[in-house]
Amino acid sequence: IRNINLSQNTTELKCVMAEMQRKQDAQQSKVWKYFTKADKTVSCNICKATLKYHQSTSAMHNHLKLHPLMVTANSSKNEERRQQSEQSRQTTIGEFSKRPITDHRKREITGLLVNFIVQDMRPLAAVSGNGFRDIIHFFELGYVIPSHTTLWKTITHQYDELRAQLASDIKDQSVSLTTDLWTSPTMEPYITVTAHYLTAAWEMKAKVLRTCVMPERHTAVNIAQRLTDTIREWGLMVFCVIHDNASSMNLAMTLCEDFIHDLGCTGHTLQLAIKAGLDLPEVAKAIDAARRVVSHFRHSAVATCALKKRQAQLNVKENRLQTDCPTRWNSTFTMLERLNEQRIPVQAVLEDETVTKPTARKALTMRASQWELIQQLLPVLRPLAKATTIMCGEMHVGLSFIYPVILNLVDGVLRVEESDVVATRNFKNAVRKQLTTRFKLDTEDDLAGSVPIMACILDPRFKDHHFLPENTRAEVKSHLIQLLRDGEADQPTATDNVENNNGEEIGKKKTRLESDYEELFGSHYASKKVKSANTCPEEVQEYLQMSRIPTMSNPLEWWARNEKQFPRLAKLARSHLAIPATSTPSERVFSLAGNTITRQRSSLHPAHVDALIFLNANQECRTRIINEEDFGESQ
């Protein structure tokens, strides 16, 4: 206080005095709560007794022992406050890890480990590594990681559960399949089968059914037997099978009698048609020259660094050149498009003598005619690449895209222009001829009754068939009516089912309620009943007279709203609109299998491969708590 300047504000002095009083009170004994101090005495607040005070609280402590109930009550309040403070305090990681682990917590962690293995496609060795164990022990000191046998039993149990659930979901559903053969990194041959169907709510579903090893020769008889075994094992009602265009696969489809229709993969058909144009001599030379340039930059670090500097100087996008894959023609389009984009910096690097040697420059320099050909091919290849990408989708209606897209390409993009060079004209003519032959555009009889055309007319986006001649449209309509008549004899319509399930008493009550409401609110507010057509031609005519929905709309949502109005057509739409346009769903398992069968998993049993791929492809991303049944009889 002496150090404080007297000229300072009085408020500051008061603050200092209050702080000193607070510190003095904090240092006082708790015994002063029960005593009042006089000059040299203290008086008890409980019994009013007077004690001598000699700067010590010992006598006061001894006196308080005469009043244990009062002191204990006050102490219990303090203890409650202390416990509340302890409960509100956040638990530290060290305290959390040292707490005892419950059985429920152990099962929960085991479920997370299985989820980690299945969803991320990790080998079992990942959870037995020292680093992973250290992490687990840091958070759960009392948890012991299960053995490989226990984890495999858990995965197998989850596979059996999910398989039973999927079998129940697709029972009595019209299912379409895709199938393909592939070889694992360990040189083991596999066959994959996927299923595609529509739920009762018109939602598209795509599931992997089976991925089994096929060590026998890939003949048509063996492929047909494998496919038949899968269909009968799952008890499927298969409507159509999508496959590649290999001769053995085509013959296998004719040998298998468990489905009605089969279609070649549209993506593979496009690949074969476009490859015929890319293999023309002039086109092939230009592509080979472009491939040499790209390969040079991909294998030369000096050229790559020089290209980056040129891109920065010329203000060009710093994109890397892309190589192509011979079995994927759209990768060739990507390579040509990227090379044409980087033409100026690429030519600048090739002409730089400090970067490119004269002998290499001579071999890599492309002629002006080749650059011109590439520039003319890109506008032709771009729509073809987009068509391939759209048709390869598996979670949207794609089969109805085929003929609107193909016919538009044939009549538009592939039409020869006067400005086209000879090589471009030959490319367009070759691809147009291949598409016309492979998609049977010149045989109207086969076209009218094909499954893709039926899917097209059952799709409310393309039902007007503006891309077909007038006589072909009439044939398509007649064929659709005949399909409805054939199906009508096999199964009653949805309207009949509703009437039969309601019963006579319920029908009377519903009629009486409707009449009462009409009497109360007037005939203007009476419910308008959706009246279904009596005959198949009437239903088709009413459906075709409705306005077409936009191309970007979802046809399944339209059918969900109008199913009751067109019950016969809805049944056909369920089977046709669920068919994928390509066998890409089976091919996507190849990349998934690449993450499954690795060097760390080179000795995986085929049944384990099937279980891992099945769970990864079909299981929802959710954490499942492991039960005792998941481990089998022995832990």
DAUR-V545242 format. One line per field, one symbol per residue. psi: psi as a letter, one per 20 degrees, with the letter a starting at -180 (. if undefined). A space follows every 50 residues. Layout:
psi = ???
This chain:
psi = hhippiirqhhhghggghghhghghhiqqihihjqppbfjrqppigjjqp qqolkqjghhghhiiimhgghhghhhghhghgghhhhippprhghghiqp prhghghghhhhgggggggjlqqhihijqggghhgghghnhjppprrhgg ghhgghghggghghghhhhjpjqoqqqqqqqrprhjkppqpqpqqprprh jlppppqpgqnqqnirqmrhghghggggggghhilqnpgqpprrkqhhgg hhhhhpjjrgqqqqphghghghghhhhhiqggghgghgghhggghghhio hghghhhhghghgjlqpmqqqprrphjnhhhgggghghhhhkgghghhgh iohigpqhghhhhipqqhhggggghhhghghghhggggggiiqijrohhi hfhggghhggifhjppqhiqrghgghggggggggghghjliinhghghjq ghhhhghioihjiiliiqrghhghhggghgghhghhhhhhpqrhghgghh hgrgghggggghghhghhhgiqhhjqpopooqqhrghgggghghiqqqqq hirohhhghhhjghhmhghhghhhhgiipqhrkhhhhhhghhhhignahi khkpqhhhggggggghhhpqnqpppprhhhiahp.
